[in-house]
Amino acid sequence: MRVSMSLPSHDWTLCGPAARQAEEDGFDSVQSNELKYDPFAPLAFAALATERVQLVTSVAIAFPRSPMIVANQSWDLHKHSKGRFVIGLGSQVKAHNERRFSTPWIAPAARLGEYVESLRAIFRCWEHGEKLNYKGKYYNFTLMTPEFSPPAQGLPLPPVAMAAVGPLMLKTAARVSDSVRLHSFATRKYLEEVVRPLLSAELAAAGKSWDGFEVTGGGFIATGPDEAAVREQAEKVRYRVAFYGSTPAYRPVFDLHGLSDLGVKLTEMSKQGAWNKMAAEVSDEVLDLFVARATYEGLPEAIAKRYGGIVDTVSIDFAAGTSAATRRGVIEAVQAIPGTFKGFEGQTG
């Protein structure tokens, strides 16, 4: 199993040192999230400070950005990291596209599939000199002049990861991307009974295998040096479960566990602005469906139980002050958990 960590995107001066430390600790990748801050810029600092770890946007919201803009940003990050950049893209939900980004909400799965295809067409144009002639239903790219073409890099084209929750997006991710980044609002039962079968069938239809396709996320991790720290982290997860559970688009996860009424209640509470009361609706029994929680000593076992055999990469953020020996010990133990993903090496789009 592979292990990732999140960069301190709120402060660019911290991103390079944090990435360097992550590399020394043995992390496989570092990621930059798009919540309050831009997901691309922190990775530039991480790229210049490291030599081995992969750099991943987790995830950049696609539709408000033209694929050409994302292609340029990705090309630069891939170049300066010497081929270590992975483009993580997500659609976000309708309300945020329309009301936060003022972006039309149109056929998200089909549109994101074209988005990835058009990125690959742009990359092939730049790297191999292929004529840019992508014509889809939602995106069209047919103009590229020498003045605007960056030079070839002599590297495999940047892998693309897609965030996916529902069946259509999961199928699209398996068909067109190199990796699927599962939403944290997921349970093992949901991954085993819904996600994996959908991905497996679509990968087979596309002539792809699990060896070259990465599955990331699909739940939460709550950990720390002692039980008090674990409880504190678990309470933060309880709120996240309530927050995500209030989104109707994520309701199928609750439905699978017979928790539809909880989802409806959380949605109503969100409409009333009762955000600070929602977490209390999530019982310990429900919480444990979504999270692997244990002290550092027991974390590898908890991760193996929650994610083993169904996920290739998990994200662990250690508390400040955790010793290097502890970090490395946990990371090595988690990396020893068997997985099917062998890597993106040699993929050229």
C-alpha angles and dihedrals in degrees: 000000000000124000129214136181136200122249120231091253093174090074120037092195088066098048099078096047092044092051092047090051091048089054091050090049091055102252114160096216145001122218137202117210128212105224112107096350142049111273099210106053097060089056091058090062090044091051093056093047098050142051108192117026121093118244117221137181104221088213136334112196104243112198099059087055126066112238087236091059091048090047091056094048092046094047092054094047091047091050097048093044091049094240102323101115123111118190110224111193133182137181099218115207131294098260094053093046094050102033105027100034100023088229124143116252106225128159094320099195096046091042094050089048089057089045090060093043091051091049090054091048090053092048092050089051092054098040103035103022091244113164110258105240110143112155117176138151094262105021133040125183117174106139126079122146127189091252091062099037115098115217122267114271103206089231134114109271115266112275116238125220124193128205110226139177111155129057097258094051092045091053091047091050092052091048102046110016138067096225141019119219106205121211116255088236093085138105131212090250090053091049094047099042103032114015104041096046091049093048094044094053094046094046090052091048090051093048092246131131137214089246092076100030120083125210113200132184124347099163146011135280122212114187145142143149095284142013093267091057091047091052090050092052091045090057090055088051090049089060092047091052090051092045095050092038089061090064111094092211089065095047096105090075091058090041092059090059096044091254099122092122090056090053092050091049093050091049091053091048091052090053088053091050092243093143095141092056100047099082091063088065091064109085124207089253091057092042092056090057089067106034142061104211128181142118116273090267094058099031099098090054092047091050092048090052095046101036109013115128095006105059130048101193133033131182121233125184114192123212118256111270096030108145120250090238092056093047093049093045093053093044093050092048092051091046088056090064106105118252138172102224112101100180145268095271115140095014111137102174 
